[in-house]
Amino acid sequence: MPEPPETLSGDPTLELPELEAPPEDPLPLLERWLRLAEERRVREPRALALATADAEGRPSSRILLLKQATPFLVFAGSYESRKGRDLAANPRAAGTLYWRETLQQISIEGPVRRLSEAESDALFAERPQAAQATAVASRQGEPLSAPAELRREAAAVAAEAGPLTRPPHWGGYRLDPDLIEFWHGSPDRLHRRLLYVRTGGTWRHRRLQP
Ligand SMILES: Cc1cc2nc3c(=O)[nH]c(=O)nc-3n(C[C@H](O)[C@H](O)[C@H](O)COP(=O)(O)O)c2cc1C
């Protein structure tokens, strides 16, 4: 019999006193977990699995780069792809960060809106030239009938002199969290969970059974 696939293979021994003595405000904790993940060399700690749903409630999810976590989440992509259309029809999303090396998971939910044009311009300007060129040349999620043509077009855009201008179909979003759950796994499956829910400006927290 082959070995069963590995799950929960990360480090269960992390000191996380905040799970027993939670702070009032989860946002500094979110920032701290991200900083510690980076220090502990977690791979791709900002790979956010983002779930959206269309007007009929049909869900979909994909990985996005979390550009900023607090005081609100920031991510970017096409406004016309599936996630863009979902968020236009149903402006709420749920995101999950999972860090295999440290057995940590953070789940976040909240309303989503577009960033301002100026904020999206700034995000676009930060992107490497090749990523900018792809955003200009590609219509994310549309059928691809001529791959070589798209490649040529992206190369031509990338070769243009001077900074590229953000296309109107690409931009940033902000998700204002009203739910954040911190989770740390344990080999005995007595995982530790800490849930924060925001009503207005007030966060309340409670621990959850695994
Ligand atoms: C590690 C990783 C990071 C990604 N980052 C982004 C991103 O920041 N923005 C984006 O639009 N797509 C990103 N993608 C691609 C998305 O997962 C997805 O394919 C794309 O956004 C189209 O999704 P949609 O058709 O549901 O809108 C990333 C994929 C991976 C695996």
The ligand as an SDF file (V2000), in Angstrom:
LIG
                    3D

 31 33  0  0  0  0  0  0  0  0999 V2000
    0.2760   32.3690   -6.8810 C   0  0  0  0  0  0  0  0  0  0  0  0
   -0.7410   33.0060   -7.8160 C   0  0  0  0  0  0  0  0  0  0  0  0
   -0.9310   34.3670   -7.7700 C   0  0  0  0  0  0  0  0  0  0  0  0
   -1.8640   34.9740   -8.6090 C   0  0  0  0  0  0  0  0  0  0  0  0
   -2.0780   36.3190   -8.4920 N   0  0  0  0  0  0  0  0  0  0  0  0
   -3.0410   36.8920   -9.2310 C   0  0  0  0  0  0  0  0  0  0  0  0
   -3.3680   38.2720   -9.0280 C   0  0  0  0  0  0  0  0  0  0  0  0
   -2.8140   38.9660   -8.1550 O   0  0  0  0  0  0  0  0  0  0  0  0
   -4.3410   38.8050   -9.8010 N   0  0  0  0  0  0  0  0  0  0  0  0
   -5.0170   38.0670  -10.7460 C   0  0  0  0  0  0  0  0  0  0  0  0
   -5.8950   38.6180  -11.4110 O   0  0  0  0  0  0  0  0  0  0  0  0
   -4.7480   36.7740  -10.9310 N   0  0  0  0  0  0  0  0  0  0  0  0
   -3.7880   36.1600  -10.2060 C   0  0  0  0  0  0  0  0  0  0  0  0
   -3.5220   34.8240  -10.3600 N   0  0  0  0  0  0  0  0  0  0  0  0
   -4.3220   34.0840  -11.3790 C   0  0  0  0  0  0  0  0  0  0  0  0
   -5.7060   33.7630  -10.7820 C   0  0  0  0  0  0  0  0  0  0  0  0
   -5.6110   32.6280   -9.9410 O   0  0  0  0  0  0  0  0  0  0  0  0
   -6.8060   33.5270  -11.8400 C   0  0  0  0  0  0  0  0  0  0  0  0
   -6.3900   32.5640  -12.7670 O   0  0  0  0  0  0  0  0  0  0  0  0
   -7.1870   34.7900  -12.5800 C   0  0  0  0  0  0  0  0  0  0  0  0
   -7.3010   35.8930  -11.6950 O   0  0  0  0  0  0  0  0  0  0  0  0
   -8.5060   34.6160  -13.3370 C   0  0  0  0  0  0  0  0  0  0  0  0
   -9.5040   34.3160  -12.4130 O   0  0  0  0  0  0  0  0  0  0  0  0
  -11.0510   34.5750  -12.7420 P   0  0  0  0  0  0  0  0  0  0  0  0
  -11.2680   34.0750  -14.1270 O   0  0  0  0  0  0  0  0  0  0  0  0
  -11.8050   33.7950  -11.7180 O   0  0  0  0  0  0  0  0  0  0  0  0
  -11.3100   36.0530  -12.6290 O   0  0  0  0  0  0  0  0  0  0  0  0
   -2.6040   34.1970   -9.5390 C   0  0  0  0  0  0  0  0  0  0  0  0
   -2.4180   32.8090   -9.5550 C   0  0  0  0  0  0  0  0  0  0  0  0
   -1.5100   32.2170   -8.7000 C   0  0  0  0  0  0  0  0  0  0  0  0
   -1.3530   30.7270   -8.7220 C   0  0  0  0  0  0  0  0  0  0  0  0
  1  2  1  0
  2  3  1  0
  2 30  2  0
  3  4  2  0
  4  5  1  0
  4 28  1  0
  5  6  2  0
  6  7  1  0
  6 13  1  0
  7  8  2  0
  7  9  1  0
  9 10  1  0
 10 11  2  0
 10 12  1  0
 12 13  2  0
 13 14  1  0
 14 15  1  0
 14 28  1  0
 15 16  1  0
 16 17  1  0
 16 18  1  0
 18 19  1  0
 18 20  1  0
 20 21  1  0
 20 22  1  0
 22 23  1  0
 23 24  1  0
 24 25  2  0
 24 26  1  0
 24 27  1  0
 28 29  2  0
 29 30  1  0
 30 31  1  0
M  END
$$$$
